[in-house]
Amino acid sequence: MPIKNIKQKKEQIRNFAKKYRTNLSPEQKEKLDIILQENFLKSDFYKNADTVLAFASKDIEISADLILQSALKDGKTLALPKCREEKLMDFYILTDLSQLKKGCYGLLEPDKEKCEILSDFENSICLVPGLVFDREGFRLGFGKGYYDRFLEKYNGICAGMCYFKLLENKLPRGFYDKPVDVIFTEKFRIEK
């Protein structure tokens, strides 16, 4: 039976994922998040990239803190997004995590006064946030569309991290949705 209202179905899945995440104890979440980040950092996808596009995570998201710190320590170019008009975003290069400040939606974003905009995406990997991923690499984020617009033009490798219990077989998707190339869970990874 076809889904009649894709937006309604996506919202139901988002609500389920948010509930699952908020029901994790802080200890459970920290343990899972560390495993996921370590799996990402041990991968050739990360090791072979010169530039890491990441994000400063909100409490409900899988933490990317270890990835941010490791990218700086490993001498990689680290860039994080800054939202701008028309639901677009630019990535800015960070040399220190103190260059982040509260921005759009209360997220930590690069301070434009202290960071240079990233213009060269060659040999980069983009860590894409998501509440839920499916086995084909499609994701549901928070529904704002910033990453969907960015990924339309991005040609590098895209990666996602997902709790195994939130990995779906197939998510509803729209015309502009772009799958990631690799998904890391705490149990295994899926490559396209």
C-alpha positions in Angstrom: 0.0 0.0 0.0 1.6 3.3 -1.1 2.3 6.0 1.5 -0.2 8.8 1.0 1.4 11.5 3.1 5.3 11.2 3.0 5.7 14.2 5.4 3.4 12.6 8.0 5.3 9.3 7.8 8.7 11.1 8.1 7.4 13.0 11.1 6.3 9.7 12.8 9.7 8.2 12.2 11.4 11.3 13.5 9.3 11.3 16.7 10.1 7.6 17.3 13.9 8.3 16.8 13.8 11.3 19.2 11.9 9.3 21.8 14.4 6.4 21.5 17.4 8.8 21.9 15.9 10.7 24.8 15.2 7.4 26.6 18.9 6.4 26.5 20.6 6.9 29.8 23.6 9.4 29.6 25.9 6.4 30.2 24.3 4.3 27.4 24.5 7.3 25.0 28.1 8.1 25.8 29.1 4.5 25.3 27.4 4.1 22.0 28.6 7.5 20.8 32.2 6.7 21.6 32.0 3.3 19.7 30.4 5.0 16.7 33.0 7.8 16.6 35.9 5.3 17.0 34.5 3.2 14.1 34.5 6.3 12.0 38.0 7.3 13.0 39.4 3.8 12.4 38.0 3.7 8.8 40.0 4.4 5.6 37.3 6.9 4.7 38.6 9.1 7.5 42.2 8.2 7.3 42.5 9.0 3.6 40.6 12.3 3.8 42.5 15.6 3.9 39.4 17.5 4.9 36.7 16.5 7.4 33.3 18.3 7.2 31.6 17.7 10.5 29.1 19.3 12.9 28.9 20.4 16.5 26.2 18.0 17.8 23.2 18.9 19.9 22.4 16.7 22.9 19.9 14.6 21.0 22.4 13.9 18.2 25.2 11.4 18.2 28.2 13.2 19.6 30.9 14.2 17.1 33.2 15.7 19.8 35.9 13.0 19.5 35.9 13.3 15.7 36.3 17.1 15.9 39.2 16.8 18.4 40.9 14.0 16.4 40.7 15.8 13.1 42.5 18.8 14.6 45.0 16.6 16.3 45.6 14.5 13.2 46.4 17.7 11.1 43.3 17.4 8.9 41.4 20.5 7.7 38.3 20.6 9.9 35.3 22.6 8.7 31.9 23.0 10.2 28.7 24.5 8.8 27.3 27.9 9.3 23.6 28.5 8.3 22.6 31.4 6.2 19.6 32.6 4.3 17.3 30.4 2.2 18.2 27.3 4.2 21.7 27.3 2.8 25.0 26.8 4.7 28.7 27.3 4.2 31.5 25.4 5.8 34.2 27.3 7.7 37.7 26.0 8.6 38.4 25.7 12.3 41.9 25.6 13.8 40.5 25.4 17.4 37.1 24.5 18.9 37.1 27.8 20.7 36.2 29.4 17.3 32.6 28.1 17.7 29.8 30.3 19.0 26.0 29.9 19.3 24.3 30.5 16.0 21.2 29.4 14.1 18.8 27.2 16.1 21.1 27.4 19.1 23.7 25.3 17.4 27.4 25.9 17.8 28.7 27.4 14.5 32.0 28.8 13.3 32.6 32.4 14.2 33.0 34.1 10.7 35.3 36.7 12.3 37.8 34.0 13.3 37.4 31.4 10.6 38.0 31.2 6.8 35.3 29.9 4.5 36.2 26.5 2.9 36.2 26.7 -0.9 38.1 23.5 -1.8 36.3 20.3 -1.1 38.8 18.0 -2.8 39.6 14.8 -0.9 37.0 15.5 1.8 34.5 13.4 3.8 31.3 15.0 5.0 29.8 13.6 8.2 26.1 14.1 7.7 23.9 14.3 10.8 20.7 12.3 10.9 18.1 10.9 13.3 17.6 7.7 11.3 19.3 6.1 8.3 18.2 3.2 6.1 20.3 0.4 4.6 20.5 2.3 1.3 22.1 5.3 2.9 19.1 7.6 2.9 18.4 9.6 6.1 15.9 11.6 8.0 17.4 14.7 9.6 15.5 17.3 11.6 13.5 18.4 8.5 15.1 21.8 7.9 16.7 20.8 4.6 20.1 22.5 5.0 22.1 19.3 4.4 19.8 18.3 1.5 20.6 21.5 -0.3 24.3 21.3 0.4 24.6 17.6 -0.7 23.0 18.4 -4.0 26.3 20.1 -5.1 28.8 18.2 -2.9 30.7 15.5 -4.8 32.9 14.1 -2.0 32.3 11.1 0.3 29.3 11.3 2.6 29.1 9.4 5.9 26.5 8.9 8.6 26.5 7.5 12.1 23.4 5.7 13.3 22.4 3.7 16.3 21.8 0.1 15.1 18.3 0.2 16.6 17.5 3.2 14.5 18.7 1.7 11.2 15.7 1.1 8.9 15.4 -1.2 5.9 13.9 1.6 3.7 12.9 5.1 4.6 10.4 7.3 2.7 12.3 9.7 0.5 11.8 12.6 -1.7 13.2 13.5 -5.1 16.0 15.7 -3.6 17.2 13.2 -1.0 20.7 12.0 -1.5 22.1 8.9 0.2 25.4 8.8 2.1 28.2 6.5 0.9 28.8 4.8 4.2 26.9 4.3 7.5 28.6 3.5 10.7 26.7 1.7 13.5 28.0 0.4 16.8 27.9 -3.1 15.3 29.0 -2.8 11.6 29.2 -0.4 8.7 27.3 -0.4 5.4 29.0 0.8 2.2 27.3 1.6 -1.0 
